[in-house]
């Protein structure tokens, strides 16, 4: 982490991302860096309604230990076209060094075309707290107890 509290992440660009900007924040207080589609200029990907596609970003990252990166949908694509990230949030572990790819799914009613340089998802870098599981014969009591989905009310 730098002196100003910003987590430093090393980025490696693949040849198919040449000429594309690195992911960046689109506003001063944005939480996510926008990931771009690193498709060939003449190789747009059409995603039919109900279909999915894995879109390359052309970058790999080296996260510091104790962090993860989450790949999340972009709200504009979701509301306008029904496009979202299938495994949202997708997790990138600190020891992964392969290319970041985004699985997009079209939940809309019309085909959607992804083209080179399009902003397709957001990347959030966050701290990770690891857990040590301790087996026990019973758990402490709570008001909710074993109530499942919807057990705390509808609003």
C-alpha positions as CSV (number, residue, x, y, z in Angstrom):
1,X,0.0,0.0,0.0
2,X,1.3,3.4,-0.9
3,X,1.7,6.3,1.6
4,X,-1.7,7.7,0.6
5,X,-3.5,4.5,1.5
6,X,-4.0,3.3,-2.1
7,X,-3.4,-0.4,-2.8
8,X,-0.8,-0.8,-5.6
9,X,-1.7,-3.5,-8.2
10,X,0.7,-4.5,-10.9
11,X,-0.8,-4.9,-14.3
12,X,0.5,-6.8,-17.3
13,X,-1.0,-6.0,-20.7
14,X,-1.4,-8.7,-23.4
15,X,-0.7,-8.0,-27.0
16,X,-4.4,-8.1,-27.9
17,X,-5.0,-5.1,-25.6
18,X,-2.4,-2.9,-27.3
19,X,-3.8,0.6,-27.7
20,X,-6.5,0.2,-25.1
21,X,-6.3,2.3,-21.9
22,X,-5.8,0.5,-18.7
23,X,-8.9,0.1,-16.4
24,X,-9.6,3.4,-14.7
25,X,-12.1,5.0,-12.3
26,X,-14.6,7.1,-14.2
27,X,-15.2,9.6,-11.3
28,X,-13.3,10.8,-8.3
29,X,-15.3,8.6,-5.8
30,X,-16.0,5.6,-8.0
31,X,-15.5,2.3,-6.3
32,X,-14.7,0.3,-9.4
33,X,-12.3,0.4,-12.2
34,X,-14.0,-0.1,-15.6
35,X,-12.8,-3.3,-17.4
36,X,-12.7,-3.0,-21.2
37,X,-13.3,-5.6,-23.9
38,X,-10.0,-6.5,-25.6
39,X,-11.5,-8.0,-28.7
40,X,-10.0,-7.5,-32.2
41,X,-11.5,-4.5,-34.0
42,X,-13.1,-6.8,-36.5
43,X,-14.2,-9.5,-34.1
44,X,-17.2,-8.1,-32.2
45,X,-19.1,-10.7,-30.1
46,X,-22.9,-10.9,-30.4
47,X,-24.7,-12.3,-27.4
48,X,-28.2,-13.6,-28.2
49,X,-30.9,-13.3,-25.5
50,X,-30.3,-16.1,-22.9
51,X,-26.7,-16.7,-24.2
52,X,-23.4,-16.0,-22.5
53,X,-19.9,-15.2,-23.7
54,X,-16.5,-15.0,-22.1
55,X,-14.9,-11.6,-23.0
56,X,-11.2,-11.0,-22.7
57,X,-9.9,-7.9,-21.0
58,X,-6.3,-8.2,-22.2
59,X,-4.8,-7.7,-18.8
60,X,-3.5,-9.8,-15.9
61,X,-2.9,-8.4,-12.4
62,X,-0.8,-9.1,-9.3
63,X,-2.8,-8.3,-6.2
64,X,-1.0,-7.9,-2.9
65,X,-1.5,-10.6,-0.3
66,X,-4.6,-10.1,1.8
67,X,-6.7,-8.7,-1.1
68,X,-9.0,-9.9,-3.8
69,X,-10.5,-8.3,-6.9
70,X,-14.2,-8.6,-7.6
71,X,-15.7,-8.5,-11.1
72,X,-19.1,-6.9,-11.0
73,X,-21.7,-5.8,-13.5
74,X,-22.1,-2.3,-14.9
75,X,-25.5,-0.9,-13.9
76,X,-25.9,0.9,-17.2
77,X,-25.5,-2.3,-19.3
78,X,-27.9,-4.0,-16.9
79,X,-30.7,-1.5,-17.0
80,X,-30.4,-0.6,-20.7
81,X,-29.7,-4.0,-22.3
82,X,-30.2,-6.7,-19.6
83,X,-26.4,-7.5,-19.7
84,X,-24.8,-8.7,-16.5
85,X,-21.9,-10.7,-15.2
86,X,-23.0,-14.3,-14.9
87,X,-20.9,-15.2,-11.8
88,X,-21.2,-11.9,-10.1
89,X,-19.3,-11.0,-8.3
90,X,-16.5,-13.0,-9.8
91,X,-13.5,-13.4,-7.5
92,X,-9.9,-12.9,-8.6
93,X,-7.6,-14.4,-6.0
94,X,-4.3,-12.7,-5.1
95,X,-2.3,-15.6,-6.5
96,X,-4.1,-15.7,-9.9
97,X,-1.9,-14.5,-12.8
98,X,-3.9,-15.3,-15.9
99,X,-5.9,-13.0,-18.1
100,X,-9.0,-11.5,-16.5
101,X,-12.0,-12.6,-18.6
102,X,-15.6,-11.5,-17.9
103,X,-18.5,-13.9,-18.4
104,X,-21.4,-11.8,-19.7
105,X,-24.9,-13.0,-20.0
106,X,-27.7,-11.4,-22.0
107,X,-30.9,-11.4,-19.9
108,X,-32.5,-8.8,-22.3
109,X,-34.9,-9.4,-25.2
110,X,-32.5,-8.4,-28.0
111,X,-29.1,-9.5,-29.1
112,X,-26.3,-7.4,-27.7
113,X,-22.9,-6.8,-29.4
114,X,-19.7,-6.4,-27.5
115,X,-17.0,-4.5,-29.4
116,X,-13.4,-3.6,-28.8
117,X,-12.8,-1.1,-26.0
118,X,-16.4,-1.3,-24.6
119,X,-16.7,-0.9,-20.9
120,X,-18.1,-4.3,-19.9
121,X,-17.7,-4.7,-16.1
122,X,-16.2,-3.1,-13.0
123,X,-13.2,-4.3,-11.0
124,X,-13.3,-3.7,-7.2
125,X,-10.1,-4.4,-5.2
126,X,-10.9,-5.3,-1.6
127,X,-9.3,-6.7,1.6
128,X,-9.9,-10.3,2.4
129,X,-10.3,-11.7,5.9
130,X,-9.4,-15.4,6.0
131,X,-11.3,-17.7,8.4
132,X,-10.3,-20.6,10.5
133,X,-13.2,-23.1,10.9
134,X,-13.6,-24.7,14.3
135,X,-15.9,-27.6,14.5
136,X,-18.3,-27.6,17.4
137,X,-21.4,-29.6,18.6
138,X,-23.6,-26.6,19.0
139,X,-23.8,-22.9,18.1
140,X,-24.8,-19.9,20.2
141,X,-28.5,-19.0,20.2
142,X,-29.8,-16.0,18.2
143,X,-33.2,-14.5,17.7
144,X,-33.3,-15.6,14.1
145,X,-32.0,-19.1,14.9
146,X,-32.4,-21.4,11.8
147,X,-34.9,-19.2,9.9
148,X,-34.1,-19.2,6.2
149,X,-34.9,-16.9,3.3
150,X,-37.7,-14.6,4.1
151,X,-37.7,-15.4,7.8
152,X,-36.9,-11.8,8.8
153,X,-39.8,-10.3,6.9
154,X,-40.7,-9.0,3.5
155,X,-39.6,-5.4,3.7
